Amino acid sequence: MSHRQWTRRVDTRSKYQSFLIQYYAGVARDLPTISPFAHELARLPRTQVPSPEQLTRAFQTDPFLAAKLTGASNSVFFAHDHFAVLTVPEALKRVGRRYAMNLVREAPPLPLNVGFTDIAPLWAHCMAVAHVATSIAASVPSAPFDPEVTHLVAMIHDIGYLLQLSYSPNTWEDIATRLEHEECDTDNTPHEIQGEELARFWSLPIAAVAAIRSHHEPHSCSDPRARWLSSVIALSEALLRRTLSPAQIAADEWPAETLRNDLRLPLELLIQLRKDGLQILEQCMALPYQPSTTRFVPRLKLIRTGGKDE
């Protein structure tokens, strides 16, 4: 029996199917990796020790690895000092290279009917949103979270989609349609709730859990710090809409104008961030077609420069 014959069509808009996927969030131990940098790391021989730069790059550019690693670092097995960790470098330092590499090697493959080029829109979306959100955090002097924390939460904000894909390969058609339409005029609640449940199960800090749950509706978040994170992510997603023009931003005629005012961001900054974010989106979309990722270093620069180019 072929793969396509036994996999069933799952409508993630169905309340029953959404409930099943939400239940799955409480038992899911791992998800597929979608970052080409993570795939390259997984292909290393076991006898070859990855460099710290390779580890950091893989974990900071993959939603599953970033979420799972950070959650593990905050679990009872590693958080002996009870200090919350919400950045990849700190999480890597806490759990160690061996545990990190086990996460990379044991991650399940993508479903048979979903290839690297198919998954590129989701990865590119996460990368672009993370870049814009990180840059916003770096430009706000009184931000409640530093750029590295903002980067991590923005990178994993759509992990609910990966959970849906892991639950059933046939959910990808629905996910791809949502991404193609920039998640506009659709019911986005299921993947927010599923991402929230997964983040909680994996022991991510409360602020990250709440921000994932409300990243399409920041006003619904009761925690002020988490609401700031979800507002930055929501504004970043709005900036990356291809149907948006710089003229609309300048004329205050775009969906995230209220968020811009709340965050007190200058128009000039947003117009530049939109340009940079769309460029990263295109670069990441092209990456899976390249034979090696070693020559490609996204302008995200692993947020070491606070979202600025090196």
C-alpha positions, 0 to 999 in steps of 0.5 A, spaced: 500 500 500 502 506 498 504 512 503 498 516 499 493 510 500 494 510 508 495 517 510 488 520 511 486 527 509 486 531 516 482 538 516 485 542 521 479 547 521 475 541 524 474 542 531 474 534 533 481 534 529 483 540 532 482 537 539 485 531 537 492 534 535 491 539 541 491 532 545 497 530 541 501 536 543 501 533 550 504 527 548 509 529 542 516 528 544 519 530 538 518 534 531 521 534 524 527 539 523 526 544 517 532 548 517 537 546 512 542 548 517 539 542 522 539 537 516 546 539 515 548 538 522 545 531 522 549 528 516 555 529 520 559 523 522 558 521 529 565 521 530 566 528 528 565 533 533 560 539 531 563 546 532 559 551 537 558 555 531 555 549 527 550 547 533 548 554 535 546 556 528 542 549 527 538 550 534 537 558 532 534 557 525 530 551 527 523 551 531 523 544 533 530 544 536 530 551 539 523 549 542 525 542 545 532 545 547 530 551 551 524 547 554 529 541 556 534 546 559 528 549 564 526 542 566 527 538 572 533 534 569 537 540 568 534 547 571 538 545 578 538 553 579 531 554 578 533 560 573 529 560 567 533 560 560 530 563 554 535 563 549 539 558 545 546 559 547 544 559 555 540 552 553 546 549 550 551 551 555 546 548 560 544 541 557 551 540 553 553 538 546 551 531 547 544 532 549 543 537 543 546 532 538 542 527 540 536 531 539 538 533 532 540 525 530 533 523 533 529 528 530 524 524 525 524 525 518 519 529 514 513 526 512 514 522 505 509 527 501 513 533 504 520 535 501 525 540 503 523 545 498 515 544 500 517 546 507 521 552 505 515 557 506 514 555 513 522 555 515 522 562 511 516 565 514 519 563 521 526 566 519 523 572 517 519 573 522 525 572 527 529 577 524 524 583 524 522 581 531 529 581 533 531 588 530 524 591 533 527 588 540 534 591 539 531 598 537 526 599 543 531 601 549 525 599 554 524 592 551 522 587 557 526 582 553 532 582 550 533 581 542 536 573 543 529 572 547 525 575 542 528 571 537 527 565 540 520 566 541 519 568 534 522 562 531 518 558 535 511 562 534 508 557 529 510 550 532 503 549 532 503 548 524 509 543 525 505 539 530 499 538 525 504 536 520 507 531 525 500 528 527 498 527 519 502 529 513 496 531 509 495 537 514 501 540 510 496 542 504 492 546 509 498 549 512 501 551 506 494 554 504 494 558 510 502 561 509 500 562 502 495 567 504 499 570 509 494 567 514 489 573 513 482 572 513 483 565 516 481 561 523 488 561 526 486 559 533 488 552 532 495 552 531 496 557 537 492 553 542 496 547 539 503 551 540 501 553 547 500 546 549 506 543 546 510 549 549 507 548 556 508 540 555 516 541 553 517 546 559 518 552 556 517 559 560 510 562 561 512 568 557 513 564 551 507 559 552 503 565 553 506 569 547 505 563 542 498 562 544 496 570 543 501 571 537 495 573 532 491 576 538 496 580 543 490 584 546 488 577 549 494 576 553 493 578 560 501 578 562 504 585 560 511 582 558 508 576 554 503 581 551 509 585 548 512 579 545 506 577 542 505 584 539 512 584 536 511 577 533 504 580 530 507 586 528 513 582 524 508 578 521 504 584 518 510 587 516 511 581 511 505 581 508 506 581 500 500 585 499 502 591 504 506 597 501 510 602 504 505 607 502 500 604 506 505 604 512 507 611 511 499 613 511 497 609 517 493 605 513 495 598 515 492 592 520 498 593 525 498 601 526 495 600 533 501 595 535 506 600 532 503 606 536 503 601 542 510 599 541 512 606 539 516 605 533 518 610 528 515 609 521 522 609 517 524 603 522 518 599 520 519 600 512 526 598 512 525 592 517 520 590 511 525 591 506 530 586 510 525 581 512 522 580 505 529 579 502 531 574 508 524 571 506 526 570 499 533 568 501 531 562 505 526 560 500 532 559 495 536 555 500 533 548 499 535 548 492 542 549 493 547 543 494 550 546 501 548 551 506 555 552 508 556 558 503 549 561 505 549 565 512 542 568 512 543 576 514 539 574 521 546 573 523 544 569 529 542 575 532 549 576 535 548 583 532 542 585 535 538 584 528 543 588 524 547 586 518 555 584 519 
